[in-house]
Amino acid sequence: MGLRGDACIVGYSEWASERPALRAPRQSLAQWADLAAEALADAGIEAGEVDGLVCTEVFESRAFVPATIAEYCGWSVNLAERVDLGGATPVGMVWRAAAAIELGICDVVVMAVPADPTPTSPVPRPFDDRMLFGASSNAWGSPQAEFDIPYGNVAQNCGFAMYAQRYHDQYGWDERARAKIVADQRVSANANPAAIFHDVPATIDDVLGSRMIADPLHLLEIVMPCSGGAAVVLCSAERAARTRHRPVHVAGFGERLTHKTPTYAPDLPHTPVAAAAHSAFSMAGVAPADVDMVQIYDCYSITALLTIEDSGFCAKGQAQAFVNDHGLSFRGDFPCNTHGGQLGFGQSGLAGGMSHVVEAVRQVQGRAGDRQLGRHDTAYVTGTGGVMSEQSALVLRGAR
Amino acid sequence: MTTDPGTFPKPRPLPTADTAPYWAALADERVVLQHCDACDRFVHYPRHRCPHCLSDRLSWREVSGAGTVFTFSVARQPTAVMFADEVPQVIAVVELPEGVRITSTVVDADPDTLRCGAAVVPVFDHQPGETTLLRHRLA
């Protein structure tokens, strides 16, 4: 079942995290074209070879987004996907493109996630509910609008805090383990010039001393929103042989969704990560212990903790001990989010999830500079959308 | 773009045809849940078909509304501007003995001593002209 592992990621573009934004505002379609051009140049592939695109939202269109992008960039495509999986979107984009390439539908696929500011519109824009309710829908008839939002169960902090509360209640309280994830990743962020916290160290005590936002989560356990953007290019193994860098094969993937709001999660604090990870590892024919690095979605400290555990790097309930026993920085014995993670790199909207994919590719291709890992053949990558509700996982493997 | 809390009314439920009996019962200080007569399980939130078996044979049954705190968070910072006057707000998932979980708030709990598993009973939050909310307090 699954992929043969033929499709490869062959190039990327990633813009440094910025807060406040320094790059000039551009239309998100323009950003899409910039990211695509940069990622294609990185791969050494001509724009005219593109025959597939995978996107998420753009600021200028509510619907018909893939067609608008194809037209804007001048492409005729056989694959036109729009992925709607929150933070799991970038990982979901990658496997969809890989599957389409293996099916022979297309040969070169571009996926971009622009997240720099857009210019102020000269005409007033309609009010967007997301300004108030984030990832929850307040539209009439939405279950969130009716049964969750009126109680303040809105957006992400509260839901992830509920996961943390229940997890610790069942498996023990070790706040320092959660904080150690942030502190270890910060060591990697300090070695990454593109990270939002490049110049700011953080210790376990700094994390636990930061303001409580949603018990038990402190400010430094929560990502910093910022500007940015990222893109990757996938192509067939045949085309990959003529690209500029080491091809990175998509060897396995998994995806699992179970709920929108944690109230209705079937098995909290067990997460759909377990099913997605099992699929990705078995498809790739590797065990968790076989990977050289993990680049796992970390919108919160608790997200990374639950993902380490449910991916199978330790037994259920043992993640706190596991984190305490291992070094998670790029210098450690369990390299985790070697770009700093979103907790150290910053979260540029949906491009935050792409940062894990890009860092995995960068490391496997041997292009990570000061934070380059010695062993860098196999990477495990995840994306988390909603509140531990939408899970995608990848196993990536460098060409021999 | 203004985010002055005074600009935005507190969000309240607007019932649909499928959910109206739930809210109507709360107005009378009764808690009702949907029950699936095909697979004999309770359902929350109310909807058009059973999420366990997709049957449409759903009926309403009255329950106590009492349960336990399955998990919770204390919002020290409002989750949205409209809740600024309620912080620290104890937002909870309450598990009912009928096997369903519901979103609620625990209105009188000490946020620093509350634990998962605490027993809670219903509080009916009536506001003039608005849908009654089901909240909870410690039993």
Boltz contact constraints between the chains, C-beta under 6 A:
constraints:
  - contact:
      token1: [A, 132]
      token2: [B, 80]
      max_distance: 6.0
  - contact:
      token1: [A, 140]
      token2: [B, 14]
      max_distance: 6.0
  - contact:
      token1: [A, 141]
      token2: [B, 16]
      max_distance: 6.0
  - contact:
      token1: [A, 143]
      token2: [B, 45]
      max_distance: 6.0
  - contact:
      token1: [A, 146]
      token2: [B, 13]
      max_distance: 6.0
  - contact:
      token1: [A, 147]
      token2: [B, 45]
      max_distance: 6.0
  - contact:
      token1: [A, 147]
      token2: [B, 103]
      max_distance: 6.0
  - contact:
      token1: [A, 148]
      token2: [B, 103]
      max_distance: 6.0
  - contact:
      token1: [A, 149]
      token2: [B, 11]
      max_distance: 6.0
  - contact:
      token1: [A, 150]
      token2: [B, 11]
      max_distance: 6.0
  - contact:
      token1: [A, 150]
      token2: [B, 12]
      max_distance: 6.0
  - contact:
      token1: [A, 150]
      token2: [B, 13]
      max_distance: 6.0
  - contact:
      token1: [A, 150]
      token2: [B, 133]
      max_distance: 6.0
  - contact:
      token1: [A, 151]
      token2: [B, 103]
      max_distance: 6.0
  - contact:
      token1: [A, 151]
      token2: [B, 105]
      max_distance: 6.0
  - contact:
      token1: [A, 152]
      token2: [B, 79]
      max_distance: 6.0
  - contact:
      token1: [A, 152]
      token2: [B, 83]
      max_distance: 6.0
  - contact:
      token1: [A, 152]
      token2: [B, 89]
      max_distance: 6.0
  - contact:
      token1: [A, 152]
      token2: [B, 91]
      max_distance: 6.0
  - contact:
      token1: [A, 153]
      token2: [B, 91]
      max_distance: 6.0
  - contact:
      token1: [A, 153]
      token2: [B, 103]
      max_distance: 6.0
  - contact:
      token1: [A, 154]
      token2: [B, 79]
      max_distance: 6.0
  - contact:
      token1: [A, 154]
      token2: [B, 80]
      max_distance: 6.0
  - contact:
      token1: [A, 155]
      token2: [B, 79]
      max_distance: 6.0
  - contact:
      token1: [A, 158]
      token2: [B, 73]
      max_distance: 6.0
  - contact:
      token1: [A, 158]
      token2: [B, 75]
      max_distance: 6.0
  - contact:
      token1: [A, 158]
      token2: [B, 79]
      max_distance: 6.0
  - contact:
      token1: [A, 158]
      token2: [B, 91]
      max_distance: 6.0
  - contact:
      token1: [A, 161]
      token2: [B, 73]
      max_distance: 6.0
  - contact:
      token1: [A, 162]
      token2: [B, 71]
      max_distance: 6.0
  - contact:
      token1: [A, 162]
      token2: [B, 73]
      max_distance: 6.0
  - contact:
      token1: [A, 165]
      token2: [B, 71]
      max_distance: 6.0
  - contact:
      token1: [A, 165]
      token2: [B, 72]
      max_distance: 6.0
  - contact:
      token1: [A, 166]
      token2: [B, 71]
      max_distance: 6.0
  - contact:
      token1: [A, 169]
      token2: [B, 116]
      max_distance: 6.0
  - contact:
      token1: [A, 212]
      token2: [B, 76]
      max_distance: 6.0
  - contact:
      token1: [A, 213]
      token2: [B, 76]
      max_distance: 6.0
  - contact:
      token1: [A, 213]
      token2: [B, 77]
      max_distance: 6.0
  - contact:
      token1: [A, 214]
      token2: [B, 73]
      max_distance: 6.0
  - contact:
      token1: [A, 214]
      token2: [B, 75]
      max_distance: 6.0
  - contact:
      token1: [A, 215]
      token2: [B, 74]
      max_distance: 6.0
  - contact:
      token1: [A, 263]
      token2: [B, 93]
      max_distance: 6.0
  - contact:
      token1: [A, 263]
      token2: [B, 101]
      max_distance: 6.0
  - contact:
      token1: [A, 263]
      token2: [B, 103]
      max_distance: 6.0
